[in-house]
Amino acid sequence: MRIRTLTLTAASGAALLATAQLPASASGRPQPPPLEGSVRAADLLAKVSSCAQISKGKYRTDQGAPAAVPVCGKHGAVFWKADMDIDCDGQRTDSCNEDTDPWFQPDTAFHQSDGKPLRSDTLPYVVVPAVSGTWDYKAAGIQGGGVVAVIHGDQVLYAVVGDTGPKAVIGEASYAAAEALGINPDPATGGTGPGVTYILFRNSKVSPIESHDAAVSLGERLAKEFLQSN
């Protein structure tokens, strides 16, 4: 779980920001496809252009940043617009471990069907803020394995709710989610600034949670229903 501070971000400087937003081809990773399924990013974004706030307060994108991000409600979903920090917790791998991630934790809030923690470098997942007086994701119909449409630029990625984070911070996803969107997935220096939209579909659940194919199939159906009902 990454808890980035403004001090760290500022110290990294413009060079870090440029690295975090390099296109995938420039960093040696294959360029991701612009879509998963047939629902366009522009169509989803048009439905979340305004916010009916359901959280009792707002969240920070990093420790020390102003609290400026509300959780918003729509028919069948909740959403927020934030940055993307990298969560590399869960199973130890070559990409995610104590050496690559200063904030590494060998567990995730939600587990695979075999009981093991999730694997951040292969499973696209999103981190939700832990339950607090600001917002209770459980009361909003969001659960582990719930489907999330993550939008960055013209790309749509279907992910699952896979971990919980700090009570006051929002905007975090797994190594695999960042990589699929062409965002630098390095847990120490990666991520990207504002411009990421997270749409979480209420009362949805992928089974098994570790199946990305199942997330895409269910996500595509729920995204189409979301467009029709909002």
N, C-alpha and C positions, 0 to 999 in steps of 0.2 A: 504494500500500500504506500503510495507516494504522498507525502505531505510536503509539498513544495512551499518554500517561503519566498517572499519578495526579495529578501537579501540574496538568496541563491540565484534567483532569476536575474537580478540586476548585475550581480557579479559575473554571471556568465556572458552578459553583453550581447551586442548585436550579432556576433559570430555564432553564438549558440542558437539564437532565433533563426538565423539563416539556415543553419544545419537542420534544425527541427522541421523546416518547411521545404527542404529540398524535394524535388520530385523523385519518385521511387527509382527511376532509371539512373539518376545522378548518384544515388547511394548504393547502386549495385543490386537493388532488388527489382524484380519484375514489376512493370507498371500494372496496377490492378484494373479490372474492368470497371467501367463507369456505373454499372448497374448490377444488382443481384435481383433478377426477376424483371418484370415489365413496368413496375410503378416508378415514375420519374421523380427525382428529387424536387424539381420545381413544383410539381403538383402537391407533394406533401408539405413543402415550405409555405405554399399559398394558404394552407389550412391552419398554419400556426403563426400567422403574421401578427396576431394580437394575442394578449394574455389575459385570461380570467384567472387571477391568482388564487390558488387553493392553499398554499403554504401560509403559515401565520407570520412568517418573516421571510428574509432573503438570505441567500448563501454567499459565501466567499468562493472565488475560484482558486485561491491559494491562501495559506496562512498569512495574515497581515494585509491582505487585499480588502477593499471595502465590500460589505455585504450588499450585492447588487443583483443577484440572480434569483428570481422567484420560480417556484414550481407552479405550472399553469395547468388548468383542466380543460379538456375537450370531451365530447361524447365518445366514450370507449377508450380514452387514453389520457395520460398526463405527459407534459413535456417541459423541457428547459433548454436554454441556449447558453452555452458556456465554452470553456476551453477543453483541451484533452490532456490530462496528465496520464502517465503510464503506470498501470498496476501490473506488477510482475510477481505477485504472490502465488502461493499454491505449490504445485510439484516443483522440485528442484530440477532444472534442466541446464544445458549449456548456456542458454540465453537468460535464464532467470534463476539467480542464486545469490548468496551473500556477497560474492565478489563483483557481480555485475550490477547489483541493486543495493544501494546503501540502506534502503528501507525494507528489504526483503523479509517476508514472513512466510513460513512453510505451511500455510493453511489459507483457505478461503471460507467465507461465511456459508457457502453452499457447496455441496460435494457431488461428485460423479455418482452414477448408479452403482458402482462398486465400492463406494464409501471413501474413495480417495479425494483429496482436494482437486480443484480444477487445474488445468494446465494452461497457463497464460499465453505461452508462445504458440499454441496451436488452436485455441478456442477463442473466438471473438466474444467477449463479454463486457458488460458495463457495471460500474460500481455505483451503488446508490448510497446516499447519506444514511448513517445509522438513525434509528428512531429517536426523535427528540420532540421538544415542545414546538419546534419550527414546523416539522412535518413528519407524519407517520406513513411510510410507504405501504405498510401492511394494511392500514385502514383505507388506503386509496385503491386497494385491489391489486397491488404489485407484490410479486413473490419471487423467490429464487427460481430461475428457469423461465421467468416471464420473458416475452419477446420484446425487443427494442429495435426500432429503426434508427440507425445512426446516420446522419447526413452531414457530409463535408464536401463543399463545392457542389458538383453535379453527381456525386457518388452516394449511393444508398447501400448500407451494409446492415444485414439483419444479424443481431447478436442476442445474447440472453443476459438476464440479470444474474451476475455471478459472484458478487462480493459486496460487502458494506464498507463504508469509509467513515471519516470523521463526521461528527454531528453538525459541523458548521461549514463544511467544504463540499463543493459539487464540481463535477466535470472530470471524470476519470474512466479509463477503459483499459482493456488488456493489451498486452504486447501484440497479439494476433489481430486485434481490432484495428490498432493503429497501423500496423503493417499493411493490412488489406486496403486501407484508405490512402496509402501513400504517405503516411505520417511517420516520421522517425520514431521507431518503437523503443529506442534505448531507454531503459528505466532511469538512468542517471542524468541524461542530457536531452532526451527526446520529448515528444509531445508537440502540441501546437497551441497557439493563443485562441482568442475568441473566434467563433465562426463554426462551431460544431453544434448541431441540434440533435437532441435525444428525445425520441417519441416512444414512450413505454405503453404498451397495450394492456389495459386492465384485465384482470382475471384470465390471463393467458399463461400457459405453461408448456414448455418443450420437454418431451420425454423420449429418450433420456436427455438430460441437460447437456451432455457433452456432444450431442449430434448437431453439427452445424447445418447439415442438410435438412434436418427436421426444423431447425430455426428458420431457414430460408423458406421452406414450404409453408409453414404456419404464418410467418411474417408477411409473405406475399399476399396471402388470403386476408389477413387482418388489415394490411395497409389498404387494400381495395375497399374493404368495408368501411374503414376510417374515412376515405375520400367520399364515399357515398353518403355517410351519415353526418358529415360536418360541412 
